[in-house]
């Protein structure tokens, strides 16, 4: 009987671990300027697996939620950088930055100033 009870508990714990999906919410600093930047940044974050993405042009903070089993902070930042935007941890390539429309070309010199949000 003890073996049967332990087996049941083990199977129950294993099943719970597999079905539990943790959703994370994070803030990521992303440089940009305008509404077009907002659209591109949010689209890039969602393409990287974010369930929600909301970038604020004043604070330069991208609020994202995502499933830990489907994405991660690094993947989201990489996709945003690939779209032409510097993030708190990644600098976009010059080629990607140069593809941005004129209204989206932010001052890259200040991109790595440490700011707490």
Secondary structure as the mmCIF struct_conf table of DSSP 4:
data_model
#
loop_
_struct_conf.conf_type_id
_struct_conf.id
_struct_conf.beg_label_comp_id
_struct_conf.beg_label_asym_id
_struct_conf.beg_label_seq_id
_struct_conf.end_label_comp_id
_struct_conf.end_label_asym_id
_struct_conf.end_label_seq_id
HELX_RH_AL_P HELX_RH_AL_P1 UNK A 2 UNK A 19
STRN STRN1 UNK A 23 UNK A 29
STRN STRN2 UNK A 30 UNK A 30
BEND BEND1 UNK A 34 UNK A 34
HELX_RH_AL_P HELX_RH_AL_P2 UNK A 35 UNK A 47
TURN_TY1_P TURN_TY1_P1 UNK A 48 UNK A 49
STRN STRN3 UNK A 50 UNK A 56
TURN_TY1_P TURN_TY1_P2 UNK A 57 UNK A 60
STRN STRN4 UNK A 61 UNK A 67
TURN_TY1_P TURN_TY1_P3 UNK A 68 UNK A 70
HELX_RH_AL_P HELX_RH_AL_P3 UNK A 73 UNK A 82
TURN_TY1_P TURN_TY1_P4 UNK A 83 UNK A 84
STRN STRN5 UNK A 87 UNK A 87
BEND BEND2 UNK A 88 UNK A 89
HELX_RH_AL_P HELX_RH_AL_P4 UNK A 94 UNK A 98
TURN_TY1_P TURN_TY1_P5 UNK A 99 UNK A 99
BEND BEND3 UNK A 100 UNK A 100
HELX_RH_3T_P HELX_RH_3T_P1 UNK A 102 UNK A 104
HELX_RH_3T_P HELX_RH_3T_P2 UNK A 108 UNK A 110
TURN_TY1_P TURN_TY1_P6 UNK A 111 UNK A 112
#
